[in-house]
Amino acid sequence: MSERFEGRKNNELRNIKITKDYTHHALGSVLIEFGDTKVIVTASVEEGKPKWMEKDDTRGWITAEYSLLPSATHTRCQRERTKISGRTQEIQRLIGRSLRSCVDLVKLGDRTVTIDADVIQADGGTRCASICGGFIAMNIAFNKLIAQGLLNENPIIEPIAAVSVGLIDGEIKLDLDYSEDSHAQVDSNVVMTKSGKIIEFQTTAEGAPFEKSQLDEIYTVANSAIQKIISLY
């Protein structure tokens, strides 16, 4: 077994730090850190639903926006002011899908929740950190609405979390940093519920195909890590 840069074991998460109510104005906010990956995530709640939803639809809605700030990486990246990249669209949709899956949208009522995930420092796993931060910020927002008498009950069905796993030189490694992610032979992003149900299992071979036994190991490692992450909420 090769030694990782931080001295972590293959099935060990990076140090995770959660700072709730990180900003003053958002209804829910958090600074979430997975090692050197740092993301500010906020949850805003507006009355009314998106215009594309039918008027007689009794559900609320949850959507997400994701941004990699210019100085988040080693070389400055351009702000996406007029055109959003395919990568950004994919991540935004992933965050939105993941959070909608763990909420009873009927209980949310005639409201739209917008999750904004701004990556201020990137070192791998930004989408997974954004999903975890998005859940925390959303839960904070819902509890504040309940305290204000604007929501009868918390519409969250159960907690969720996300984590990255990779196959590198024949070894399954958890919670990849950028140096590991950039040369993984298999790249996986897993989103699961506290009860172990799968929301997303994005697993791709970057080169040669991989065995089902390795897929099973990725699931097992991810599931264990996700339970640990949720316990930190």
Secondary structure, 3 states (H helix, E strand, C coil): CCCCCCCCCCCCCCCEEEEECCCCCCCEEEEEEECCEEEEEEEEEEECCCCCCCCCCCCCEEEEEEEECHHHCCCCCCCCCCCCCHHHHHHHHHHHHHHHCCECHHHHCCEEEEEEEEEEECCCCHHHHHHHHHHHHHHHHHHHHHHCCCCCCCCECCCEEEEEEEEECCEEEECCCHHHHCCCCEEEEEEEECCCCEEEEEEEECCCCCCHHHHHHHHHHHHHHHHHHHHCC
